[in-house]
Amino acid sequence: MRILSVILITTAVLGCSSSTKLPPVSPDDVHVYMPGQEPHEAYVVVWETNDYMVSMQRPYRAYNTYPSSWTADQLVEHLKKEAAKHGADALLIEYITEPTEPSAAYSRTPRWKARALAICILRLHPELAEKK
């Protein structure tokens, strides 16, 4: 039964991803929305920094972490490059947390944590409208 659940969840997640492959863009063309900001137009997510991961016991949140030696600006530039690879118009940053003392349960070194969505504005990409 658990295997069937994992297969169904995986199928649902993969079924929601866009089958339309957009060409990469320049990171300079990716607009950044910082936490608390949001576009005033309809958009579709084409990539995100992390997803729910599925284990045999229960779903859990997997966080993307980044080197503590980076600055916040370097982290944002890295995320812009990733969004640009997916042809995104913008990067919607939900949060960035600064490196803190490590938690023995998760990591031995402090790391930045971030969650961001690479998005395409539907007005600019009508071919993605059916994927919303």
Order of alpha helices (4+ residues) and beta strands (2+ residues): alpha-beta-beta-beta-beta-beta-alpha-beta-beta
